[in-house]
Amino acid sequence: MVQVDLADADAARVAAASVLPADYLVNCAGINVLEAFLDVTVEAFDLVYAVNTRAAMIVAQEYARSRIAGGGGGAIVNVSSISSFIGFDDHASYCASKGALDAMTRVMSNELGRFNIRANCINPIITMTDLAARAWSDPAKSGPVLARIPLSRFAEPAEVAQVIAFLLSEASAMLNGLAIPIDGGFLVR
């Protein structure tokens, strides 16, 4: 296991290169700093962007270079968020970073596709990890979001993992450049 501060670009690149070669890549790191748009600080914005977007780019660059050197092929899944589609209060930095990750995934799918490296992203709604369970246990906070989800629940980690596994598999060989909501229908309302 390699631990690294993904906000440190040089350290992220060294860490990524140290674990290669690899067959597949899942970029799943993310942070948030809650600030109203008018109060967003440059420091918070830069930190969120560095971890959520720039680190994913750096790690994907190292992965793709390694795959190309080895003859090509592979798959990348970037874990984005439903927040790339919705402007949630106090999430300006986070929403911007995830929207940028979606756009970068489309560029990756285009440029890396010629090397038979596919790139897609998933956009989950709140996923009930232990951390999320604590953060969203208050019905006053979770109620309005749950009311907008036709399935009336948040995603479970295994449900998100199954979509990632599918996107890494040959069963999805023609899927490239997609942003796939895992949201129980949140976006249809």
Buried (B, 14 or more C-beta within 10 A) or exposed (E): EEEBEBBBBEBBBBBBBEEBEEEBBBBEBBBBBEBEEEEBEEEBBEBBBBBBBBBBBBBBBBBBEBBBEEEEEBBBBBBBBBBBBBEBEBBBBBBBBBBBBBBBBBEBBEEBEEBBBBBBBBBBBBBBBEEBEEEBEEEEEBEEBBEBBEEEEBBEEEBBEEBBBBBBEEEBEEBBBBBBBBBBEBBEE
